[in-house]
Amino acid sequence: MVGDTTESVRFGCAACCAEDVVVAQAHHQSPTGVRLESMLRDDSHFIVSVQRCGLCSQAFVSVFTEYVDWVSSRDAQYRTVLPITDAEVDDLMAGRLSLHRVGALGHNRRHLQSDCPSGADEPSVYWDSGVFGVHEGH
């Protein structure tokens, strides 16, 4: 099922995939909302994990990347939270789906995006769709 991203697949519940991005983000940040299931990569500037909604058990892959700002010490931080199928979780855990190919799963699939470029006062949080890059920070 690697790469199966048909538009007919419905992901999540009214909390974890809420139309209102503020509601969805609050659920994802809540200790009882979306919980860590497995850490795939845990480096200081690149973190990839599988998470699950506490209400509906929807799986997500979360990709966090940070780029150090050596000049003003306001590091750029980016997070993408993409709903994935249980088969895709299995493929990730077994190594059949590489971390750098995770972004291709975004094709025709909505994902929660948080962008905080260097110098920004607050992150911009929004729903996005389409393929996205997965890059290690530095």
N, C-alpha and C positions, 0 to 999 in steps of 0.2 A: 504494500500500500504506500510505499515511499513516493511522495510527490502527488498523491491523489488529492486534488484540490477542487473538486467540482463545486460549483456554486450552489447546488441543491442541498449540501450539507449544512445543517443548522447547528450552531455552536452555542453552548452556554445557556444561562438563565437571565432573568430580568435584573439580576444583581451584577454578575461577573461580566456580562456582555450588554449592559444597559445602553440604550440609545444615548442617554445623557452621559457624556464623558466624565463629568464630575462624580456621578453616582458610581460608575464603573471603577474609576480610580480609587475612590474611597473604599470600595469593597476589596479591591486588590491590596490596599495598604492596611486593611483591618486585620488584626491578629486572628480573628475568627472567620475572616472572609476567604482569602486564597492563601493556601498553606504550601510550604516547601515540601516536595515529595522526594526529590533527588537532586543533588548538586553534580553537574556534569563538568564544570570548570570553575575554579575559584582562585583566580589570580587577582592581584591588587587592582588592575585596570580592566579586567575582562572576566565577567561572571555569567555563566550560563546554567540555568536550572530548569527543572520540570516542577511545576506547581499544580495544585488542584483546588477547585472551588469547593468550599466547605458545604455549600448548599446543593449543588447539582453534580459534583464530581467531574466537571469539565476539566480536562488537562490543558495546560499552557506551557509553552517554552518561553522563558524570560531571558533576554539577552541584554546585559548591561556593559557599556563601554565607556571608559573615561580616558580623556586626553589631558595630560598635565600641562598647565599653563605656567611655564617657568618664569614668565615676565611678571604677571600680576597675581599669580597664585589663585586664579579663579578657574579651576579645571572645568573643561567641557564634559558634560555627562549626558549620555543617551541611553534610553531603555526602550526596548520593544517587547511587548507581551502578545504572543500569538497563540490563539487556540489551536490545539492539535488533537488528532484522533488517538485512541488508545493504541492502534497499530503503529502510528508514528512515534509514540512514546517507546514502544517496544523496539522499533528500529533505531532510535537514538541510543537507548540503553545497550543494545547489542552491537553498536558500532556500524550498523548497516546504513545509517544516515549520518554523514559527517556534520560537525557543527557549522562548517562554512557553507553547507548546502541547505541549512535551515531556512535561510532567507527566501529560497525558491518556493517554500511552502506558502508564502504570502500571496502568491498569484491567486487572484479571485477570492481572497480571504481577508477580512477586516482584522486589524490588529491595533492594540492600544499603544500609542507612541508618546514618549516624553522626551523632549529635546531641550537641553539647557546648554547652549553654546557658551564658550568662555566670555565672561563679562555680563552675561544675562543676570538679571535680578531674580527671576523666577523661571521655572521650566514652562515650556509650551506643551500642553497635553491635548491630544486629539486622536480621533480615530483615523486610521489611514488604511490603505489596501495596496496590494501589489508586492512584487518582489522587493526585498530590501537587502542591503549588504550586511554581512556579519564580519566584523573586523576586530582584531585585538587592539586594545588601546595601548598607550605608552605614556 
